[in-house]
């Protein structure tokens, strides 16, 4: 699926999920697309409690599993925040650090959301070796 919104819709269709006796229990859903973080972060976080009826793995019952759902551009945005934070040694994703960086990422997150921009990664150009010139 190309867009995070498609994944969220798929998650909400729980017909098959509810028939599975080993299903993990949805503990919490944080929808940062509907309510973005102050930093500009957007995405959906689904937090489940692990559940199995298999005795070999039951020791893990109750442990939390977090799934982060983002579109490609949301993921690129989040990665950029992490990279800049690593270089500046600031916690930009927690809205801490240089105000100019914080403003940049908040504005970019808003622009991506308003324009519904999503990255379409181009396919590599396939050129036949037979037709290539030296």
KOLKOL-523881 format. One record per residue (C-alpha): x negated, y, z; residue in three letters. Coordinates in Angstrom, 3 decimals, decimal comma, m for minus. Layout:
<site east="X" north="Y" up="Z" code="ALA"/>
...
This chain:
<site east="0,000" north="0,000" up="0,000" code="UNK"/>
<site east="m1,363" north="3,380" up="m0,936" code="UNK"/>
<site east="0,291" north="5,605" up="1,657" code="UNK"/>
<site east="0,480" north="5,340" up="5,432" code="UNK"/>
<site east="4,191" north="6,149" up="5,274" code="UNK"/>
<site east="4,757" north="2,948" up="3,255" code="UNK"/>
<site east="3,069" north="0,914" up="5,976" code="UNK"/>
<site east="5,181" north="2,534" up="8,665" code="UNK"/>
<site east="8,355" north="1,707" up="6,720" code="UNK"/>
<site east="7,167" north="m1,880" up="6,337" code="UNK"/>
<site east="6,552" north="m2,087" up="10,080" code="UNK"/>
<site east="10,076" north="m0,896" up="10,791" code="UNK"/>
<site east="11,479" north="m3,828" up="8,779" code="UNK"/>
<site east="11,301" north="m6,334" up="11,593" code="UNK"/>
<site east="13,497" north="m9,131" up="10,241" code="UNK"/>
<site east="10,660" north="m11,631" up="9,672" code="UNK"/>
<site east="8,763" north="m10,390" up="12,712" code="UNK"/>
<site east="11,652" north="m11,076" up="15,089" code="UNK"/>
<site east="11,876" north="m14,723" up="13,941" code="UNK"/>
<site east="8,265" north="m15,456" up="14,915" code="UNK"/>
<site east="8,017" north="m16,941" up="18,465" code="UNK"/>
<site east="4,331" north="m15,934" up="18,672" code="UNK"/>
<site east="4,972" north="m12,306" up="17,847" code="UNK"/>
<site east="3,008" north="m9,715" up="19,714" code="UNK"/>
<site east="5,030" north="m7,247" up="21,744" code="UNK"/>
<site east="5,087" north="m3,633" up="20,557" code="UNK"/>
<site east="3,944" north="m1,706" up="23,616" code="UNK"/>
<site east="3,835" north="1,807" up="22,182" code="UNK"/>
<site east="3,996" north="3,674" up="18,889" code="UNK"/>
<site east="2,237" north="7,021" up="18,587" code="UNK"/>
<site east="3,393" north="8,837" up="15,456" code="UNK"/>
<site east="0,831" north="11,557" up="14,813" code="UNK"/>
<site east="2,276" north="12,140" up="11,346" code="UNK"/>
<site east="5,560" north="13,383" up="12,810" code="UNK"/>
<site east="3,707" north="15,166" up="15,623" code="UNK"/>
<site east="0,069" north="15,835" up="14,633" code="UNK"/>
<site east="m2,576" north="16,203" up="17,316" code="UNK"/>
<site east="m3,794" north="19,758" up="18,010" code="UNK"/>
<site east="m6,996" north="18,845" up="16,119" code="UNK"/>
<site east="m4,981" north="18,265" up="12,931" code="UNK"/>
<site east="m5,228" north="14,462" up="13,126" code="UNK"/>
<site east="m2,452" north="12,531" up="11,416" code="UNK"/>
<site east="m1,778" north="8,817" up="11,489" code="UNK"/>
<site east="0,354" north="6,233" up="13,235" code="UNK"/>
<site east="m1,019" north="4,114" up="16,078" code="UNK"/>
<site east="0,790" north="0,889" up="16,922" code="UNK"/>
<site east="m0,246" north="m0,616" up="20,246" code="UNK"/>
<site east="0,760" north="m4,229" up="20,810" code="UNK"/>
<site east="0,393" north="m6,636" up="23,703" code="UNK"/>
<site east="m1,073" north="m9,906" up="22,453" code="UNK"/>
<site east="1,255" north="m12,869" up="22,860" code="UNK"/>
<site east="0,798" north="m16,505" up="21,903" code="UNK"/>
<site east="2,385" north="m19,778" up="22,941" code="UNK"/>
<site east="m0,851" north="m21,619" up="22,102" code="UNK"/>
<site east="m2,499" north="m22,633" up="25,406" code="UNK"/>
<site east="m5,985" north="m22,328" up="23,836" code="UNK"/>
<site east="m5,485" north="m18,587" up="23,356" code="UNK"/>
<site east="m3,041" north="m17,753" up="26,155" code="UNK"/>
<site east="m5,877" north="m16,288" up="28,238" code="UNK"/>
<site east="m5,590" north="m13,266" up="25,901" code="UNK"/>
<site east="m1,872" north="m12,746" up="26,502" code="UNK"/>
<site east="m1,209" north="m9,167" up="27,563" code="UNK"/>
<site east="m4,392" north="m7,727" up="26,052" code="UNK"/>
<site east="m3,758" north="m4,665" up="23,935" code="UNK"/>
<site east="m4,270" north="m4,489" up="20,183" code="UNK"/>
<site east="m4,225" north="m1,102" up="18,450" code="UNK"/>
<site east="m3,566" north="m0,752" up="14,747" code="UNK"/>
<site east="m4,198" north="2,651" up="13,184" code="UNK"/>
<site east="m2,273" north="3,368" up="10,009" code="UNK"/>
<site east="m3,490" north="6,204" up="7,807" code="UNK"/>
<site east="m3,417" north="7,169" up="4,169" code="UNK"/>
<site east="m6,754" north="7,358" up="2,356" code="UNK"/>
<site east="m6,979" north="11,122" up="2,789" code="UNK"/>
<site east="m6,059" north="10,857" up="6,482" code="UNK"/>
<site east="m8,828" north="8,296" up="6,900" code="UNK"/>
<site east="m11,348" north="10,477" up="5,048" code="UNK"/>
<site east="m10,343" north="13,416" up="7,269" code="UNK"/>
<site east="m10,801" north="11,330" up="10,456" code="UNK"/>
<site east="m14,167" north="10,019" up="9,234" code="UNK"/>
<site east="m15,343" north="13,558" up="8,439" code="UNK"/>
<site east="m14,438" north="14,670" up="11,973" code="UNK"/>
<site east="m16,441" north="11,747" up="13,390" code="UNK"/>
<site east="m19,481" north="12,514" up="11,202" code="UNK"/>
<site east="m19,514" north="16,235" up="12,023" code="UNK"/>
<site east="m19,033" north="15,391" up="15,711" code="UNK"/>
<site east="m22,038" north="13,052" up="15,586" code="UNK"/>
<site east="m24,256" north="15,759" up="14,097" code="UNK"/>
<site east="m23,026" north="18,593" up="16,328" code="UNK"/>
<site east="m22,750" north="16,385" up="19,436" code="UNK"/>
<site east="m19,277" north="17,808" up="20,070" code="UNK"/>
<site east="m15,951" north="16,027" up="20,535" code="UNK"/>
<site east="m14,016" north="17,678" up="17,727" code="UNK"/>
<site east="m11,355" north="14,963" up="17,643" code="UNK"/>
<site east="m10,555" north="15,901" up="21,250" code="UNK"/>
<site east="m10,265" north="19,571" up="20,245" code="UNK"/>
<site east="m13,560" north="20,403" up="21,943" code="UNK"/>
<site east="m16,553" north="22,130" up="20,432" code="UNK"/>
<site east="m17,216" north="24,848" up="17,905" code="UNK"/>
<site east="m14,037" north="26,810" up="17,117" code="UNK"/>
<site east="m14,938" north="27,230" up="13,427" code="UNK"/>
<site east="m15,192" north="23,452" up="12,940" code="UNK"/>
<site east="m11,929" north="22,966" up="14,835" code="UNK"/>
<site east="m10,152" north="25,547" up="12,659" code="UNK"/>
<site east="m11,539" north="24,011" up="9,466" code="UNK"/>
<site east="m10,313" north="20,511" up="10,292" code="UNK"/>
<site east="m6,948" north="21,720" up="11,568" code="UNK"/>
<site east="m6,390" north="23,750" up="8,381" code="UNK"/>
<site east="m7,533" north="20,917" up="6,120" code="UNK"/>
<site east="m5,230" north="18,458" up="7,882" code="UNK"/>
<site east="m2,340" north="20,881" up="7,412" code="UNK"/>
<site east="m3,149" north="21,456" up="3,739" code="UNK"/>
<site east="m3,309" north="17,713" up="3,068" code="UNK"/>
<site east="0,065" north="17,240" up="4,778" code="UNK"/>
<site east="1,801" north="20,205" up="3,091" code="UNK"/>
<site east="0,541" north="19,333" up="m0,372" code="UNK"/>
<site east="0,964" north="15,581" up="0,284" code="UNK"/>
<site east="m2,539" north="15,172" up="m1,061" code="UNK"/>
<site east="m3,854" north="11,647" up="m1,158" code="UNK"/>
<site east="m7,079" north="10,517" up="m2,702" code="UNK"/>
<site east="m6,952" north="8,347" up="m5,741" code="UNK"/>
<site east="m10,358" north="6,768" up="m6,006" code="UNK"/>
<site east="m11,285" north="6,426" up="m9,676" code="UNK"/>
<site east="m12,023" north="3,004" up="m11,051" code="UNK"/>
<site east="m15,656" north="2,563" up="m12,061" code="UNK"/>
<site east="m16,200" north="3,022" up="m15,748" code="UNK"/>
<site east="m16,772" north="m0,368" up="m17,294" code="UNK"/>
<site east="m19,118" north="m0,190" up="m20,211" code="UNK"/>
<site east="m20,107" north="m3,210" up="m22,194" code="UNK"/>
<site east="m23,826" north="m3,914" up="m22,049" code="UNK"/>
<site east="m23,693" north="m4,844" up="m25,712" code="UNK"/>
<site east="m22,513" north="m1,378" up="m26,675" code="UNK"/>
<site east="m24,815" north="0,618" up="m24,405" code="UNK"/>
<site east="m27,748" north="2,433" up="m25,855" code="UNK"/>
<site east="m31,241" north="2,209" up="m24,328" code="UNK"/>
